[in-house]
Amino acid sequence: MERLPYEERLIRLGLFKETMCPICLEYLMDPVTMDCGHNFCQGCISNYCDKWEEYGPLECPVCRDWIRKGSLWPNWQLGNIVRKIRQLELNPSKENLCETHQEKLNLFCEEDREAVCVACWRSPQHRSHKVLLMEEAGSTVKRPVTLHVVPTCLFPACPLQEKMEAERQKILSVFKQLGQLLEDQEQLLLAQLEKLDKEIRKNQDENATKVSKEIPRLSELISEMEGMCRQPAMNMTLDPDMAHPELIVSEDGKSARWGFTEEDLPDNPERFDILPCVLGCDRFTSGRHCWEVEVGGGRFWAVGVARESVRRKGWISHNPEGGIWAVERCGDQYQALTSPESCLPLNQAPSRMRVSLNCEQGQVTFFDAENQGLVFTFPPASFTGEKIRPWLQESTGVEILFLHVSV
């Protein structure tokens, strides 16, 4: 079988790219590894960092991940692998080379009984030893010598060949481990991708189910609103006998504003005495009703409905348990007065709020009257045998106006 070139063999093993520097596209020299896992020649990445550091945060040339200072770590194991590959590439016919100097082993040290190169012979280790040319060493024992092969009679255990074979097996083992590692990583990523795909499909199915359940309710609300719009409008008024002393109700009873100072009003049992609240004159025990409240630019207000028996004296619980179903604005925050409060992520400040009441179903819903957007729907409650009245609270001095009601 024809022996493949080393580059092609490395490509087929999937490791050619791992031994190449992404910057110079040559074999890695003194490879270093970054936090993101990519490897570069130490010189190449150092020059890259010096060149681009003045333009802003450094990024990996491969994945664009940030490069932290001092995050380049020498990769000795990868450097050894690249060195072995280059040795094999320079000596594809398995020519015997000195591992230290990469020179031909054309001399034989008689004292150490091993093949050496010229550089080894000149080193202190062999300088005083007697050496022979490989051809002379072979003729001395009268055994034929093939080119670049040490006669086996001179080495009982052939240590050089054993070392070469050991290195070859080591390289094959390393590449096999790397190949297995890449295969395991591939399977792991594919499994994670499949899990993510299942989660996405599950979320899509759940969202589709939720939407399908919401469609009938929204259709019912739309029909309800359309029916109310076709019905004649009725003016709504506020009950001044129930208004807080600092809450000024207009003479026609259609608006209220905070007066900052208390009026000289009788402290009757129906009047709110702590918070600036007021109830509407209308009482609802059945049917569907809808009205709009103009809140203007007020930053502290609340609108909704309340049981007629709601507490008037002392501190009031602003939630269904206290007999109030409402939404409020408190500065820049909007919330439904549930227990605890529910934050309302409104995109813009509504100037008119629409309140929808369904007595039979115990449903209270709020809309932005300008864009018809749904603001909040309270969970169903029981209004049986109880009179429900409009309710509002205002504490900024901005007039709140009751516009109309449809029955």
C-alpha positions as CSV (number, residue, x, y, z in Angstrom):
1,M,0.0,0.0,0.0
2,E,1.3,3.5,-0.9
3,R,2.4,5.4,2.2
4,L,0.4,8.7,2.5
5,P,2.3,12.0,3.0
6,Y,2.5,13.1,6.7
7,E,0.2,16.1,6.2
8,E,-2.5,13.9,4.6
9,R,-2.2,11.3,7.3
10,L,-2.5,13.9,10.0
11,I,-5.6,15.4,8.2
12,R,-7.2,12.0,8.1
13,L,-6.5,11.5,11.8
14,G,-8.2,14.9,12.4
15,L,-5.1,16.3,14.1
16,F,-3.4,18.3,11.4
17,K,-5.2,21.5,12.5
18,E,-4.3,20.8,16.1
19,T,-0.5,20.9,15.4
20,M,-0.7,24.1,13.2
21,C,-0.6,27.7,14.5
22,P,-3.7,29.6,13.4
23,I,-1.6,32.7,12.8
24,C,1.5,31.6,10.9
25,L,-0.1,28.3,9.6
26,E,3.1,26.5,10.4
27,Y,3.9,23.8,13.0
28,L,3.5,25.2,16.5
29,M,6.8,26.6,18.0
30,D,6.8,26.7,21.8
31,P,3.0,26.3,21.9
32,V,1.0,28.2,24.5
33,T,-2.7,27.7,25.4
34,M,-5.2,30.5,26.2
35,D,-8.3,30.3,28.4
36,C,-10.5,29.6,25.4
37,G,-8.5,26.4,24.7
38,H,-6.8,27.5,21.4
39,N,-3.1,27.1,20.9
40,F,-0.6,29.4,19.2
41,C,3.1,29.8,18.7
42,Q,4.4,31.8,21.6
43,G,6.1,34.3,19.3
44,C,3.1,34.6,17.0
45,I,0.6,35.4,19.8
46,S,3.0,37.7,21.5
47,N,3.4,39.8,18.3
48,Y,-0.3,39.7,17.8
49,C,-1.0,41.1,21.3
50,D,1.7,43.7,21.0
51,K,0.2,44.9,17.7
52,W,-3.4,45.1,18.7
53,E,-3.3,45.9,22.4
54,E,-3.5,49.7,21.7
55,Y,-6.8,49.4,19.8
56,G,-8.8,48.0,22.7
57,P,-9.5,44.7,24.5
58,L,-7.6,41.8,23.0
59,E,-9.6,39.0,21.4
60,C,-8.6,35.4,20.4
61,P,-7.9,35.4,16.6
62,V,-10.0,32.2,16.3
63,C,-13.1,32.5,18.6
64,R,-12.9,36.3,19.5
65,D,-13.0,35.4,23.2
66,W,-11.3,38.0,25.4
67,I,-7.6,37.5,26.2
68,R,-6.7,38.1,29.8
69,K,-3.2,39.4,30.6
70,G,-1.0,36.6,31.9
71,S,-3.4,33.9,30.6
72,L,-1.0,32.3,28.2
73,W,0.1,28.9,29.5
74,P,3.0,26.8,28.0
75,N,1.7,23.5,26.5
76,W,4.6,21.2,26.9
77,Q,2.8,18.0,26.0
78,L,1.6,19.5,22.7
79,G,5.1,20.8,22.0
80,N,6.5,17.3,22.5
81,I,3.9,15.9,20.1
82,V,4.7,18.5,17.4
83,R,8.5,17.9,17.9
84,K,7.9,14.1,17.3
85,I,5.8,14.8,14.3
86,R,8.5,17.0,12.8
87,Q,11.2,14.4,13.5
88,L,9.1,11.8,11.6
89,E,8.4,14.2,8.8
90,L,12.1,15.1,8.4
91,N,13.0,11.3,8.5
92,P,10.0,9.5,6.8
93,S,12.1,6.4,6.0
94,K,12.8,5.9,9.8
95,E,16.4,7.1,9.3
96,N,18.3,6.9,12.6
97,L,18.7,10.5,14.0
98,C,20.1,11.7,17.3
99,E,17.2,12.7,19.5
100,T,19.2,15.5,21.0
101,H,20.9,17.1,18.0
102,Q,18.8,15.7,15.1
103,E,22.0,14.6,13.3
104,K,22.7,11.3,11.7
105,L,24.0,8.5,13.9
106,N,27.1,7.7,11.8
107,L,29.5,7.0,14.7
108,F,29.7,4.2,17.2
109,C,31.0,4.7,20.8
110,E,32.8,1.5,21.8
111,E,32.9,2.3,25.5
112,D,29.1,3.1,25.8
113,R,28.2,0.6,23.1
114,E,25.8,3.0,21.4
115,A,25.4,5.0,18.1
116,V,26.2,8.7,18.4
117,C,26.3,11.7,16.1
118,V,29.3,14.1,15.5
119,A,27.8,16.6,18.1
120,C,27.5,13.9,20.7
121,W,31.2,12.8,20.0
122,R,32.3,16.3,20.7
123,S,30.3,16.6,23.9
124,P,32.0,15.9,27.4
125,Q,30.0,12.7,27.7
126,H,31.9,11.0,24.7
127,R,34.9,13.3,24.1
128,S,37.3,10.9,25.8
129,H,35.8,7.7,24.4
130,K,37.0,5.8,21.3
131,V,34.5,6.0,18.4
132,L,34.4,4.3,15.1
133,L,32.5,5.0,11.9
134,M,29.5,2.8,11.6
135,E,31.0,1.1,8.5
136,E,34.2,0.3,10.5
137,A,32.2,-1.0,13.5
138,G,30.3,-3.3,11.1
139,S,33.5,-4.6,9.4
140,T,35.2,-5.3,12.7
141,V,32.6,-7.9,13.6
142,K,32.4,-9.1,9.9
143,R,28.7,-8.6,9.6
144,P,27.0,-6.9,6.7
145,V,25.7,-3.4,7.7
146,T,22.8,-1.8,6.0
147,L,22.7,2.0,5.7
148,H,21.8,3.8,8.9
149,V,21.2,0.5,10.9
150,V,23.4,-0.5,13.8
151,P,24.6,-4.2,13.6
152,T,22.5,-6.2,16.0
153,C,25.6,-8.1,17.1
154,L,26.9,-5.0,18.8
155,F,23.8,-4.4,20.8
156,P,22.3,-7.6,22.4
157,A,19.0,-5.8,23.1
158,C,19.1,-3.2,20.2
159,P,18.3,-0.3,22.6
160,L,18.1,2.3,19.8
161,Q,15.5,0.4,17.9
162,E,13.6,-0.3,21.1
163,K,13.7,3.4,21.9
164,M,12.5,4.3,18.4
165,E,9.7,1.7,18.6
166,A,8.7,3.0,22.1
167,E,8.5,6.6,20.8
168,R,6.5,5.4,17.8
169,Q,4.1,3.6,20.1
170,K,3.9,6.6,22.4
171,I,3.0,8.9,19.5
172,L,0.4,6.5,18.2
173,S,-1.1,6.2,21.7
174,V,-1.2,10.0,22.1
175,F,-3.0,10.5,18.8
176,K,-5.3,7.7,19.6
177,Q,-6.2,9.3,22.9
178,L,-6.7,12.6,21.2
179,G,-8.9,11.0,18.6
180,Q,-11.0,9.3,21.3
181,L,-11.2,12.6,23.2
182,L,-12.5,14.4,20.1
183,E,-15.0,11.6,19.4
184,D,-16.2,11.7,23.1
185,Q,-16.5,15.5,22.9
186,E,-18.5,15.2,19.7
187,Q,-20.9,12.8,21.2
188,L,-21.3,15.0,24.3
189,L,-22.1,18.1,22.2
190,L,-24.5,16.2,20.0
191,A,-26.3,14.9,23.1
192,Q,-26.5,18.4,24.6
193,L,-27.8,19.7,21.3
194,E,-30.5,17.0,21.2
195,K,-31.5,17.8,24.7
196,L,-31.8,21.5,23.9
197,D,-33.9,20.7,20.8
198,K,-36.3,18.7,23.0
199,E,-36.6,21.5,25.5
200,I,-37.3,24.0,22.8
201,R,-40.0,21.7,21.3
202,K,-41.5,21.2,24.8
203,N,-41.6,24.9,25.4
204,Q,-43.2,25.5,22.0
205,D,-45.9,22.9,22.8
206,E,-46.6,24.4,26.2
207,N,-46.8,27.9,24.9
208,A,-49.1,26.8,22.1
209,T,-51.3,25.1,24.7
210,K,-51.4,28.3,26.9
211,V,-52.3,30.4,23.9
212,S,-55.1,28.1,22.8
213,K,-56.5,28.3,26.3
214,E,-56.3,32.1,26.4
215,I,-58.0,32.5,23.0
216,P,-61.6,31.7,24.2
217,R,-61.2,34.0,27.2
218,L,-59.9,36.9,25.1
219,S,-62.6,36.3,22.5
220,E,-65.2,36.5,25.3
221,L,-63.7,39.8,26.6
222,I,-63.7,41.2,23.1
223,S,-67.3,40.3,22.6
224,E,-68.1,41.8,26.0
225,M,-66.3,45.1,25.1
226,E,-68.0,45.3,21.7
227,G,-71.4,44.7,23.3
228,M,-70.8,47.4,25.9
229,C,-69.6,49.9,23.2
230,R,-72.9,49.4,21.4
231,Q,-74.9,50.1,24.5
232,P,-75.8,53.7,25.5
233,A,-73.4,55.4,27.8
234,M,-74.4,56.5,31.3
235,N,-72.7,59.2,33.4
236,M,-71.0,58.0,36.6
237,T,-70.7,60.1,39.8
238,L,-68.8,59.9,43.0
239,D,-70.3,60.0,46.5
240,P,-69.0,63.1,48.3
241,D,-70.3,61.8,51.7
242,M,-67.7,59.0,51.5
243,A,-64.7,61.0,50.2
244,H,-61.7,61.6,52.4
245,P,-61.7,65.2,53.8
246,E,-58.7,66.1,51.7
247,L,-60.3,64.7,48.5
248,I,-62.3,67.3,46.7
249,V,-65.2,66.0,44.7
250,S,-66.6,68.3,41.9
251,E,-70.1,69.6,42.2
252,D,-71.3,67.3,39.4
253,G,-69.7,64.3,41.1
254,K,-67.7,63.3,38.0
255,S,-64.2,64.1,39.2
256,A,-62.0,64.3,42.3
257,R,-58.7,65.7,43.2
258,W,-56.5,65.9,46.3
259,G,-56.8,69.3,48.0
260,F,-53.7,69.0,50.3
261,T,-55.8,70.5,53.2
262,E,-58.8,69.0,54.9
263,E,-62.2,70.5,54.3
264,D,-64.5,71.1,57.2
265,L,-66.8,68.1,56.6
266,P,-68.8,66.0,59.0
267,D,-67.0,62.8,60.1
268,N,-69.9,60.5,59.2
269,P,-69.3,56.7,59.5
270,E,-69.2,56.2,55.7
271,R,-66.3,58.7,55.1
272,F,-62.7,57.4,54.6
273,D,-60.5,59.0,57.3
274,I,-56.9,57.8,56.6
275,L,-56.3,57.4,52.9
276,P,-57.7,59.8,50.2
277,C,-60.3,57.3,48.8
278,V,-63.9,57.7,47.6
279,L,-66.6,55.3,46.3
280,G,-68.9,55.8,43.4
281,C,-72.6,56.3,43.8
282,D,-73.5,53.3,41.5
283,R,-74.1,49.9,43.1
284,F,-73.8,46.7,41.1
285,T,-75.2,43.3,42.1
286,S,-75.5,41.6,38.7
287,G,-74.7,42.0,35.0
288,R,-71.7,43.3,33.2
289,H,-70.5,46.9,33.6
290,C,-67.6,48.9,32.2
291,W,-66.4,52.5,32.8
292,E,-63.3,54.6,32.1
293,V,-61.3,56.7,34.4
294,E,-59.1,59.5,33.2
295,V,-56.0,59.6,35.4
296,G,-54.1,62.2,33.3
297,G,-50.5,62.7,34.4
298,G,-51.0,61.7,38.0
299,R,-48.1,59.7,39.6
300,F,-49.9,58.4,42.6
301,W,-53.4,56.9,42.0
302,A,-55.4,53.7,42.2
303,V,-58.7,52.8,40.5
304,G,-60.9,49.7,40.7
305,V,-63.9,48.4,42.6
306,A,-64.7,47.7,46.2
307,R,-67.4,46.0,48.3
308,E,-69.8,48.4,49.7
309,S,-68.9,47.1,53.1
310,V,-65.2,48.0,52.7
311,R,-63.5,49.4,55.8
312,R,-63.6,53.2,55.9
313,K,-61.9,54.0,59.2
314,G,-58.2,53.4,60.0
315,W,-55.8,51.6,57.7
316,I,-57.3,49.8,54.7
317,S,-56.0,46.6,53.1
318,H,-55.7,47.3,49.4
319,N,-56.4,43.8,48.2
320,P,-59.3,41.4,47.6
321,E,-59.1,40.1,51.1
322,G,-59.8,43.7,52.2
323,G,-62.7,44.1,49.7
324,I,-60.8,46.0,47.0
325,W,-59.9,45.0,43.4
326,A,-57.7,47.7,41.9
327,V,-54.5,48.7,40.0
328,E,-52.3,51.6,41.0
329,R,-49.5,53.8,39.9
330,C,-46.8,54.6,42.5
331,G,-44.3,56.9,41.0
332,D,-42.9,55.0,38.0
333,Q,-44.1,51.6,39.1
334,Y,-47.5,50.0,38.2
335,Q,-48.9,47.1,40.1
336,A,-52.1,45.2,40.7
337,L,-53.2,45.3,44.3
338,T,-53.1,41.6,44.9
339,S,-51.6,40.0,48.0
340,P,-48.7,40.4,47.6
341,E,-48.8,43.1,44.9
342,S,-48.2,42.0,41.2
343,C,-45.8,44.2,39.2
344,L,-47.3,45.4,35.8
345,P,-44.6,45.8,33.1
346,L,-46.4,48.6,31.1
347,N,-44.6,50.0,28.1
348,Q,-46.1,53.5,28.5
349,A,-48.1,55.4,31.2
350,P,-51.8,55.1,30.5
351,S,-53.8,58.3,30.7
352,R,-57.2,56.4,30.8
353,M,-57.9,53.2,32.5
354,R,-61.0,51.0,31.6
355,V,-62.5,48.9,34.4
356,S,-64.7,45.9,33.4
357,L,-66.9,44.2,36.1
358,N,-68.7,40.9,35.6
359,C,-70.8,40.3,38.7
360,E,-72.0,36.7,37.9
361,Q,-68.5,35.5,37.2
362,G,-66.8,37.6,39.9
363,Q,-64.4,38.9,37.3
364,V,-62.6,42.3,37.4
365,T,-60.4,43.2,34.4
366,F,-58.4,46.4,33.6
367,F,-57.5,47.7,30.1
368,D,-55.5,50.6,28.7
369,A,-58.4,52.6,27.2
370,E,-56.2,54.2,24.6
371,N,-54.7,51.2,23.0
372,Q,-57.2,48.6,24.2
373,G,-54.4,46.6,25.7
374,L,-55.1,44.2,28.6
375,V,-53.5,45.4,31.8
376,F,-54.5,42.8,34.4
377,T,-57.3,40.3,35.3
378,F,-58.0,39.3,38.9
379,P,-58.8,35.7,39.7
380,P,-62.6,35.1,40.0
381,A,-64.2,36.1,43.3
382,S,-67.6,35.6,44.8
383,F,-69.8,38.8,44.7
384,T,-73.1,36.9,45.5
385,G,-75.3,39.0,47.9
386,E,-72.8,41.9,47.9
387,K,-73.0,45.3,46.4
388,I,-70.0,46.3,44.3
389,R,-69.1,50.0,43.9
390,P,-66.5,51.9,41.9
391,W,-63.5,53.0,44.0
392,L,-60.5,55.3,43.5
393,Q,-57.7,56.8,45.4
394,E,-55.8,60.0,44.4
395,S,-52.9,61.8,46.2
396,T,-51.1,64.0,43.7
397,G,-53.4,66.9,43.2
398,V,-54.2,65.8,39.6
399,E,-57.9,65.6,38.8
400,I,-59.3,62.1,38.2
401,L,-62.4,62.1,35.9
402,F,-65.0,59.4,35.6
403,L,-66.0,59.5,31.9
404,H,-68.8,57.0,31.3
405,V,-70.3,53.6,32.2
406,S,-71.9,51.0,30.0
407,V,-74.4,48.6,31.6
